Amino acid sequence: MNDLFALITFAIIATISPGGATTLATASGTRFGIARSLPLLAGISFGLAGLMIIVGAGLGSLILQYPSAQLALRIVGSAYLLWLGVMIMRQGAPKKGGGPEEPMKFTTGVLLLWLNPKAWTMATAAVIAYSGLASNALGLGIVLGSVFLLASGFSTFLWCAVGSSLARWLKTDRAWHTVNIALGLLLALSVIPLWL
């Protein structure tokens, strides 16, 4: 029970702390509100859960054995995060031609997690730290996936709600532009820890 409680605590802290997924959830909540952001939030949560399952089942150790695979993942993941950051920075106020009128999709959330080396590192650390929670690799992956699915769902919903609340204060095009630049920069800056 102590190990499970420690895992739940770790999952909540890891998923609620600012990063690419939380910034994207906030930006989507600001622009589209909670209801229209649900597919993105589900993609982030299910993407992380799926990642935990496959890392728990052994793929994480395979990637860690090949530095070239790690570098490729870091490059592709960084490019994706930077692209998303630029897209957010270029947005204006909703419904004024200042950005997309459709929220990001489920697949965007999944890709955000699967192309993020930080998520792979977190998943690998969780597998190592909590390996005693199951008798086999797949069982461990399922336990980790379930816990991180719930923790990520809670965290991204919370950040999306913060963004939705923030939108109520944005009355001018300039205010929208400033917030979009700030959120886009935060997402772009989340690349830095990937290279340290």
Backbone bond lengths (Angstrom), bond angles and torsions (degrees), N, CA, C in turn:
res aa  C-N    CA-C-N  psi(-1)  N-CA   C-N-CA  omega(-1)  CA-C   N-CA-C  phi
1 M - - - 1.463 - - 1.527 111.55 -
2 N 1.341 116.25 -38.48 1.464 119.57 179.05 1.520 111.27 -61.71
3 D 1.364 116.47 -40.61 1.462 120.04 179.20 1.522 110.85 -65.22
4 L 1.316 117.23 -39.38 1.464 120.46 179.83 1.532 110.46 -66.77
5 F 1.322 117.04 -42.44 1.462 120.65 177.05 1.526 110.59 -61.81
6 A 1.343 116.18 -41.87 1.474 120.25 178.14 1.525 110.45 -63.20
7 L 1.335 117.66 -39.90 1.463 121.25 178.35 1.525 111.08 -63.98
8 I 1.329 116.99 -44.11 1.467 120.82 179.28 1.527 110.22 -61.47
9 T 1.328 116.63 -43.59 1.468 121.23 178.33 1.521 110.47 -61.44
10 F 1.324 116.09 -46.73 1.463 121.06 179.03 1.530 110.61 -60.30
11 A 1.313 117.31 -44.79 1.469 121.48 -177.93 1.527 111.08 -63.15
12 I 1.315 117.30 -42.32 1.471 120.33 -179.82 1.523 110.24 -65.75
13 I 1.329 116.97 -46.02 1.466 119.93 -179.80 1.524 110.54 -63.97
14 A 1.329 116.95 -43.56 1.465 120.84 -177.79 1.522 112.11 -65.31
15 T 1.324 117.28 -36.42 1.467 119.41 -175.78 1.524 113.38 -89.38
16 I 1.312 117.55 -21.96 1.474 118.98 -178.06 1.526 111.83 -90.83
17 S 1.326 117.30 -18.63 1.468 119.40 -179.87 1.526 109.55 -69.83
18 P 1.341 116.59 146.34 1.466 120.01 -176.53 1.529 112.69 -58.46
19 G 1.299 114.63 140.42 1.460 122.14 179.83 1.518 108.89 -176.06
20 G 1.302 115.91 -165.79 1.454 120.53 -177.56 1.515 113.77 -60.49
21 A 1.324 117.29 -47.49 1.470 120.64 -177.05 1.527 111.59 -66.81
22 T 1.319 117.08 -42.19 1.465 119.32 -179.25 1.526 111.08 -68.73
23 T 1.322 116.53 -36.79 1.465 119.99 178.09 1.524 110.71 -66.38
24 L 1.325 116.49 -42.66 1.465 120.34 178.60 1.527 110.87 -64.39
25 A 1.331 117.21 -39.56 1.465 121.07 177.59 1.526 110.77 -64.33
26 T 1.328 116.97 -41.09 1.466 121.19 178.32 1.521 110.76 -64.24
27 A 1.330 115.76 -45.91 1.471 120.04 -179.68 1.524 110.99 -62.12
28 S 1.307 117.26 -41.48 1.461 120.29 179.48 1.524 111.23 -67.11
29 G 1.332 116.91 -41.12 1.464 120.64 177.08 1.511 111.93 -62.35
30 T 1.332 116.34 -38.95 1.460 120.86 179.08 1.523 110.63 -63.80
31 R 1.297 116.16 -45.02 1.464 120.92 -173.73 1.526 113.38 -82.90
32 F 1.344 117.23 -39.86 1.459 120.03 -170.27 1.530 115.20 -118.21
33 G 1.329 117.43 -9.35 1.454 119.78 -176.58 1.521 111.11 83.60
34 I 1.305 115.28 173.84 1.470 120.73 -174.33 1.526 111.55 -69.97
35 A 1.324 117.60 -51.26 1.471 120.49 -173.03 1.531 111.75 -58.39
36 R 1.326 117.72 -44.18 1.463 120.55 -177.94 1.522 112.14 -75.61
37 S 1.332 117.28 -14.84 1.463 121.52 178.88 1.524 112.75 -90.38
38 L 1.313 117.88 -7.70 1.470 120.39 -175.08 1.531 114.08 -56.73
39 P 1.339 120.37 -40.15 1.474 117.60 177.33 1.529 112.92 -60.11
40 L 1.319 117.73 -41.58 1.459 121.09 177.27 1.523 110.35 -62.53
41 L 1.332 116.94 -46.87 1.470 120.87 -179.45 1.525 110.60 -60.68
42 A 1.334 116.44 -40.96 1.470 120.39 178.20 1.525 109.92 -64.62
43 G 1.328 117.52 -40.18 1.461 120.66 178.37 1.518 112.06 -61.77
44 I 1.329 116.15 -42.22 1.463 120.17 177.81 1.529 110.00 -62.66
45 S 1.319 116.73 -47.35 1.468 120.91 -176.24 1.530 112.09 -67.77
46 F 1.333 116.78 -46.50 1.463 119.40 179.74 1.530 111.06 -71.46
47 G 1.339 116.64 -31.30 1.460 119.51 175.08 1.518 111.32 -62.29
48 L 1.325 116.63 -44.26 1.461 120.34 178.59 1.523 111.02 -67.08
49 A 1.320 117.01 -41.78 1.476 120.00 178.89 1.529 110.44 -61.58
50 G 1.325 116.87 -44.96 1.465 120.31 178.88 1.515 111.86 -63.13
51 L 1.320 115.62 -39.83 1.458 120.52 177.68 1.528 110.40 -61.66
52 M 1.326 116.60 -43.83 1.464 120.40 178.70 1.531 110.89 -61.27
53 I 1.323 116.67 -40.04 1.464 119.87 -179.28 1.522 110.70 -64.66
54 I 1.332 117.60 -47.00 1.471 117.67 -176.57 1.528 112.34 -73.88
55 V 1.336 117.29 -32.27 1.463 118.59 175.82 1.529 108.94 -68.39
56 G 1.322 116.80 -41.76 1.457 120.68 177.74 1.524 112.13 -62.01
57 A 1.334 116.09 -32.95 1.463 120.94 -179.87 1.531 112.72 -80.45
58 G 1.343 117.77 -6.28 1.453 119.70 171.95 1.513 117.28 125.05
59 L 1.326 120.38 -11.87 1.460 120.86 -177.48 1.529 112.07 -66.66
60 G 1.316 117.23 -31.58 1.464 120.80 -179.93 1.520 111.97 -59.53
61 S 1.325 117.04 -43.30 1.463 119.68 -179.57 1.522 111.02 -67.44
62 L 1.328 117.32 -31.34 1.454 121.00 177.37 1.533 110.88 -64.87
63 I 1.328 116.85 -45.06 1.462 120.84 179.01 1.529 110.76 -65.27
64 L 1.327 116.92 -38.77 1.466 120.09 179.81 1.528 112.48 -65.47
65 Q 1.329 117.90 -22.33 1.458 121.39 -179.92 1.521 112.69 -76.89
66 Y 1.328 117.32 -19.46 1.462 121.31 -175.39 1.528 110.82 -117.67
67 P 1.347 117.00 102.34 1.468 120.07 179.23 1.528 113.01 -56.81
68 S 1.322 117.87 -33.66 1.467 119.68 179.81 1.532 110.94 -66.06
69 A 1.321 118.20 -34.93 1.472 121.50 176.64 1.525 110.16 -68.09
70 Q 1.331 116.05 -39.30 1.462 119.78 177.53 1.521 110.97 -64.04
71 L 1.335 116.94 -43.15 1.460 121.22 179.73 1.528 110.72 -64.36
72 A 1.318 116.45 -43.88 1.470 119.83 179.30 1.519 110.65 -61.55
73 L 1.323 116.93 -43.29 1.467 120.95 178.67 1.528 110.17 -63.13
74 R 1.320 117.47 -40.77 1.455 121.58 179.41 1.538 110.97 -64.45
75 I 1.324 116.80 -42.37 1.469 120.65 -179.20 1.523 110.79 -66.82
76 V 1.321 116.97 -50.47 1.469 120.61 -178.87 1.520 110.63 -64.03
77 G 1.328 116.92 -43.69 1.465 120.79 178.96 1.516 112.49 -62.42
78 S 1.325 116.75 -42.50 1.465 120.69 178.60 1.522 110.84 -63.77
79 A 1.328 116.37 -43.83 1.467 119.96 179.59 1.530 110.98 -61.66
80 Y 1.331 116.60 -40.86 1.468 120.52 179.97 1.530 110.90 -65.44
81 L 1.323 117.04 -45.00 1.463 120.43 178.95 1.527 111.41 -63.96
82 L 1.322 117.00 -40.97 1.466 120.47 178.21 1.534 110.91 -64.76
83 W 1.327 116.61 -41.94 1.464 120.82 178.19 1.529 110.21 -60.67
84 L 1.336 117.31 -46.75 1.465 120.27 178.28 1.528 110.75 -61.36
85 G 1.335 117.34 -41.46 1.464 121.29 179.05 1.520 111.84 -60.51
86 V 1.330 116.84 -44.40 1.465 120.72 178.75 1.529 110.61 -64.37
87 M 1.316 117.01 -40.94 1.469 120.46 178.90 1.536 110.74 -60.15
88 I 1.318 116.74 -41.49 1.472 120.35 179.32 1.525 110.30 -68.86
89 M 1.343 117.63 -42.55 1.474 120.90 -179.37 1.520 112.15 -61.18
90 R 1.308 117.99 -31.52 1.462 121.95 -176.61 1.523 113.47 -81.27
91 Q 1.324 116.83 -7.22 1.458 119.88 -177.79 1.522 111.44 -76.94
92 G 1.310 114.38 146.64 1.459 121.01 173.05 1.515 109.27 -106.86
93 A 1.315 115.97 -154.30 1.464 120.79 177.84 1.529 109.42 -68.96
94 P 1.310 118.26 147.61 1.466 120.65 177.60 1.529 111.54 -60.57
95 K 1.321 115.09 147.87 1.466 123.20 174.06 1.519 113.48 61.68
96 K 1.326 116.31 25.27 1.460 119.31 175.91 1.520 109.66 -130.24
97 G 1.304 116.06 24.71 1.449 119.94 -179.96 1.513 113.15 72.61
98 G 1.322 117.20 15.71 1.452 120.37 -176.29 1.503 113.87 -101.49
99 G 1.283 118.33 31.28 1.452 120.19 178.69 1.503 110.68 151.08
100 P 1.311 116.50 -178.56 1.462 119.78 -177.69 1.519 111.42 -66.90
101 E 1.314 115.19 146.58 1.461 119.63 177.52 1.524 111.73 -96.81
102 E 1.312 116.62 -4.64 1.458 121.67 177.85 1.524 109.36 -112.29
103 P 1.314 117.93 136.23 1.467 120.06 178.00 1.526 111.19 -68.11
104 M 1.305 115.22 161.80 1.465 120.36 176.95 1.517 109.08 -64.20
105 K 1.290 115.15 151.54 1.464 122.49 -173.14 1.528 112.47 -91.05
106 F 1.323 114.69 172.39 1.464 124.36 175.45 1.529 110.10 -52.99
107 T 1.334 116.50 -45.21 1.466 120.25 -176.91 1.524 112.44 -63.99
108 T 1.326 117.70 -31.39 1.464 120.56 176.90 1.525 109.89 -61.71
109 G 1.331 116.36 -43.29 1.461 120.40 178.81 1.516 112.40 -64.80
110 V 1.331 116.53 -41.94 1.467 120.11 178.84 1.525 109.95 -63.04
111 L 1.347 116.10 -48.40 1.466 119.87 -179.43 1.523 112.12 -60.91
112 L 1.327 116.27 -37.80 1.458 119.82 178.92 1.526 110.65 -55.13
113 L 1.323 116.93 -41.75 1.463 120.67 -178.64 1.517 112.35 -79.10
114 W 1.321 117.15 -42.60 1.459 120.55 -175.15 1.520 112.61 -72.35
115 L 1.327 118.00 -21.91 1.464 120.71 178.85 1.520 112.33 -101.68
116 N 1.320 116.93 9.39 1.454 121.42 -176.11 1.532 110.20 -103.21
117 P 1.340 117.24 108.58 1.465 119.42 179.70 1.530 113.14 -58.28
118 K 1.337 116.98 -30.00 1.469 119.83 177.71 1.530 110.26 -62.25
119 A 1.325 117.03 -39.19 1.460 120.51 178.57 1.526 110.64 -66.69
120 W 1.332 117.57 -39.37 1.465 120.82 177.88 1.530 110.47 -64.53
121 T 1.328 116.42 -40.72 1.459 120.30 179.31 1.525 110.56 -65.65
122 M 1.337 116.46 -43.23 1.463 120.71 178.61 1.531 110.11 -62.71
123 A 1.323 116.85 -41.94 1.467 120.25 179.77 1.523 110.87 -64.18
124 T 1.312 116.35 -42.43 1.464 120.02 179.28 1.521 111.09 -65.02
125 A 1.328 116.45 -41.55 1.472 120.00 177.59 1.523 110.84 -62.25
126 A 1.328 117.10 -39.96 1.473 120.76 178.96 1.523 110.59 -64.73
127 V 1.325 116.93 -40.81 1.472 120.50 179.45 1.523 110.08 -61.93
128 I 1.329 115.54 -44.86 1.467 119.49 -179.41 1.527 111.00 -65.98
129 A 1.331 116.67 -46.17 1.465 120.70 -174.48 1.525 113.41 -70.74
130 Y 1.331 117.06 -32.09 1.466 119.37 -172.16 1.521 112.55 -117.67
131 S 1.327 116.98 27.33 1.462 121.15 -178.06 1.527 113.08 -62.40
132 G 1.314 117.12 -21.20 1.460 120.36 -179.63 1.519 114.32 -76.66
133 L 1.326 118.45 -3.11 1.466 121.14 -177.89 1.522 113.86 -79.60
134 A 1.325 117.92 -11.25 1.466 120.36 -179.73 1.525 108.94 -145.99
135 S 1.320 115.64 158.67 1.461 120.04 -176.91 1.522 113.07 -87.44
136 N 1.352 117.70 -12.09 1.462 119.71 177.89 1.526 109.73 -143.27
137 A 1.328 115.65 166.82 1.463 121.39 -173.79 1.526 112.36 -63.53
138 L 1.323 117.31 -44.41 1.465 119.62 -179.06 1.524 110.76 -65.56
139 G 1.330 117.53 -41.31 1.468 121.08 177.15 1.515 111.49 -60.28
140 L 1.348 116.04 -40.90 1.456 120.30 177.83 1.524 109.97 -63.81
141 G 1.328 116.62 -43.57 1.454 120.44 178.22 1.516 112.27 -58.85
142 I 1.318 116.40 -39.89 1.470 120.59 -179.88 1.528 110.92 -68.64
143 V 1.332 117.24 -41.51 1.472 120.47 176.90 1.529 109.74 -61.37
144 L 1.331 116.40 -49.84 1.464 120.32 -179.71 1.526 110.77 -62.64
145 G 1.324 116.49 -44.35 1.459 120.24 179.58 1.515 112.44 -59.16
146 S 1.322 116.64 -42.27 1.473 120.84 -179.85 1.518 111.69 -65.10
147 V 1.319 116.48 -45.79 1.466 120.43 -179.12 1.528 110.61 -65.04
148 F 1.334 116.87 -44.94 1.462 119.83 -178.84 1.521 112.32 -71.83
149 L 1.317 118.31 -28.37 1.466 120.94 174.42 1.527 109.98 -60.89
150 L 1.325 116.10 -48.44 1.468 120.60 -179.66 1.529 111.75 -68.03
151 A 1.332 116.72 -44.14 1.472 120.02 -179.26 1.528 110.62 -64.24
152 S 1.312 117.16 -43.42 1.462 120.79 -179.79 1.527 110.81 -67.70
153 G 1.334 116.87 -39.46 1.463 119.98 176.95 1.522 111.33 -58.96
154 F 1.322 115.83 -45.59 1.464 120.73 178.36 1.524 111.03 -63.00
155 S 1.328 116.41 -48.30 1.468 121.18 -175.00 1.517 112.61 -65.58
156 T 1.335 116.59 -46.82 1.467 118.38 -178.26 1.527 110.99 -68.63
157 F 1.325 116.86 -34.23 1.468 119.74 176.35 1.530 109.93 -63.64
158 L 1.324 116.27 -43.03 1.456 121.12 179.15 1.534 110.92 -61.16
159 W 1.333 117.64 -47.37 1.464 121.02 179.78 1.528 111.20 -66.46
160 C 1.309 117.04 -36.46 1.461 120.64 176.97 1.531 110.07 -64.23
161 A 1.320 116.73 -40.11 1.464 120.99 177.93 1.534 110.73 -64.66
162 V 1.328 116.66 -37.79 1.469 120.04 175.50 1.526 109.29 -60.94
163 G 1.325 116.77 -44.82 1.460 120.49 178.20 1.518 112.35 -62.78
164 S 1.316 116.51 -41.38 1.462 120.94 179.05 1.527 110.86 -63.68
165 S 1.316 116.91 -39.45 1.471 120.95 176.40 1.517 111.21 -66.71
166 L 1.322 115.98 -38.96 1.458 120.86 179.07 1.533 110.97 -60.95
167 A 1.318 116.37 -36.56 1.474 120.48 -177.56 1.527 112.12 -59.97
168 R 1.312 117.30 -28.49 1.473 120.52 -179.98 1.526 112.20 -65.23
169 W 1.327 116.73 -22.53 1.460 121.43 -178.01 1.523 112.33 -91.74
170 L 1.314 116.83 -10.34 1.462 120.57 -175.66 1.524 109.55 -91.09
171 K 1.311 115.85 102.41 1.468 121.02 -174.79 1.523 113.47 -104.56
172 T 1.331 118.25 -19.75 1.463 120.31 -175.42 1.527 110.40 -119.78
173 D 1.329 114.95 160.81 1.469 119.88 175.37 1.530 110.63 -59.60
174 R 1.314 116.02 -38.97 1.467 120.38 -179.36 1.531 110.83 -63.15
175 A 1.326 117.12 -42.29 1.466 120.77 178.76 1.532 110.45 -62.50
176 W 1.333 116.56 -43.63 1.460 120.48 178.33 1.525 110.31 -61.69
177 H 1.311 115.69 -45.49 1.460 120.27 -178.41 1.530 110.65 -61.69
178 T 1.331 117.05 -43.06 1.461 121.81 179.53 1.525 111.23 -61.84
179 V 1.319 117.06 -46.28 1.469 120.63 179.97 1.529 110.55 -65.30
180 N 1.329 117.00 -42.41 1.462 119.48 179.31 1.528 111.48 -62.79
181 I 1.326 116.94 -40.10 1.466 119.72 177.11 1.529 109.93 -64.02
182 A 1.322 116.88 -44.49 1.470 120.10 -179.85 1.533 111.32 -61.42
183 L 1.324 117.48 -46.18 1.473 120.54 -179.57 1.529 110.98 -67.19
184 G 1.325 117.08 -40.02 1.462 120.11 177.48 1.519 112.14 -63.98
185 L 1.331 116.23 -41.20 1.466 120.34 177.07 1.525 111.71 -64.54
186 L 1.329 116.72 -41.12 1.469 119.70 177.49 1.521 110.86 -60.47
187 L 1.333 116.25 -42.23 1.462 119.63 178.70 1.525 110.41 -64.91
188 A 1.334 116.89 -43.97 1.463 120.61 178.50 1.535 110.98 -63.51
189 L 1.332 116.79 -39.72 1.465 120.27 -179.80 1.532 112.41 -68.53
190 S 1.339 116.31 -20.15 1.474 118.34 178.27 1.530 111.60 -66.58
191 V 1.336 117.06 -9.00 1.466 121.51 176.22 1.520 110.91 -74.03
192 I 1.316 118.21 -30.87 1.463 122.04 -174.23 1.528 112.44 -54.96
193 P 1.344 120.27 -49.29 1.463 118.50 -179.67 1.534 113.90 -61.67
194 L 1.326 117.32 -20.94 1.455 119.96 178.88 1.530 111.92 -66.83
195 W 1.344 115.66 -23.33 1.468 120.27 -175.72 1.520 112.26 -105.41
196 L 1.325 117.98 -1.65 1.475 120.15 179.53 1.510 111.13 -93.63
